[in-house]
């Protein structure tokens, strides 16, 4: 991965982080005004916080130079996959293994 690819992905991650932050701060007002049910709000907060964690972890991996490598097997993650989801931390084969395991629960 070259430096400009990395900068673009970092930029996408920072943008994503800002959007998630904005979503998070829009939830309380929506709940207070009655536009969002309590259960739905809880679910949304959970999802957004989980996404934020993924984004933060990816930004941290950029800083430590580990970004773009699968945390499962250490192989380089495909550029197409990173462009589609910059916060991804698994290569395609590890990702499908993780998803399979999750769906077996
Ligand atoms: Zn892998």
Boltz pocket constraint, residues with backbone or C-beta under 6 A from the ligand:
constraints:
  - pocket:
      binder: B
      contacts: [[A, 70], [A, 71], [A, 72], [A, 73], [A, 74], [A, 75], [A, 90], [A, 91], [A, 92], [A, 93], [A, 94], [A, 95]]
      max_distance: 6.0
